[in-house]
Every structure is written in C-alpha cells, then in structure tokens.
C-alpha cells in the first residue's frame, strides 16, 4: 500500500504515472494521442482539472485537482490508467510495424502475471506517487520540475519548445490541453 494518497478530496496534487520497466512507448505519437484524448475525456466527462503536465518517453507528470462534485481523483486516475493501458496495448498488438512489438508485449505480459490485480497485461506502475501541494513554494517547485523535465533530459533547450507539456501554455503559446492555470 502506498503512502501517497489523495487525502484531501478538493486538494491540488502532483502525480506521476510511469510505464512498467520504463518502456519508451511515448516515442510513438499514436500512444501520446491516446493519453491526450483520455485526459480530454476525463476533463470533459469526469471533472478532472489539469493545472500542469508533461509527457516524457516513458512517464508523465501532472498537477491536478477535480471540479466540485466530480468523481474522486482516485476514481478518475483509476479509469484513466485502465483505459489508456488497454488502448495502448491494443495499438501495440494491432501494429505489426512496431519494431519493439513482441518485446513490449512480453514485458507487459510478464508484469501482468506477477500482479494478481491484472488479467493479462500491466502497462502502468500501480503507484501514482500523489503528493498534496499545500504551499506556494511546493507548487512552484513541482511546476518548475514538470516544465524543466524535457530540458534536463536534453530534449529541448527551452521548456516551451517541448510540444507535450503545459510549459507552452505558461509561455503564452497555445497548448494541447485545456488548463486551469496556476497563478
């Protein structure tokens, strides 16, 4: 059982979702689009509020909260991870041109066999590492961490140059997801 829980139903949280074995699936735009479409659905239909985000090659970070009266963050995250994992694995299974197809499916199947909560595959590591952001200093630290992730990884020289991040929105450039900006 994780020590990182959504303890305040109306709180602001930093979360991390990591692909098992740190498999680089988000180097494929189709997999990134599955995640983005699911986040949009969670925003419009489940009450998810996204304040900041980044999708890296094998993990993603978000600062999130929920709209008043919406599903709990635990429920939203559970549904998001369940849907995205099944859709990404389906895409891998159906895509014979994916050069790493057999290797990735073997890894996901092996992880699934070790986890009694799964029937076949495991895509995401179960822990979300949810951290309640209670102070402005902590919020700023996590916001900078999210936006600097692609820079530190050497993918871009400036945070706003990375397409799969809210750094663009914070720099005044239109981004890929609707945001509830942190002031």
Secondary structure, DSSP 8 states (H G I E B T S, - for coil): --S----STT--EEEEEEBGGG--GGGSHHHHHHHHHHHHHHHHHH-EEEEEEEE-SSEEEEEEEE-TTS--HHHHHHHHHHHHHHHHHHHHHH-TT-TTHHHHHHHHHHHHHH-TT-SS---B-S----EE--SHHHHHHHHHHHHHHHHHTTS-SSGGG-SSBTHHHHTTS--SS------
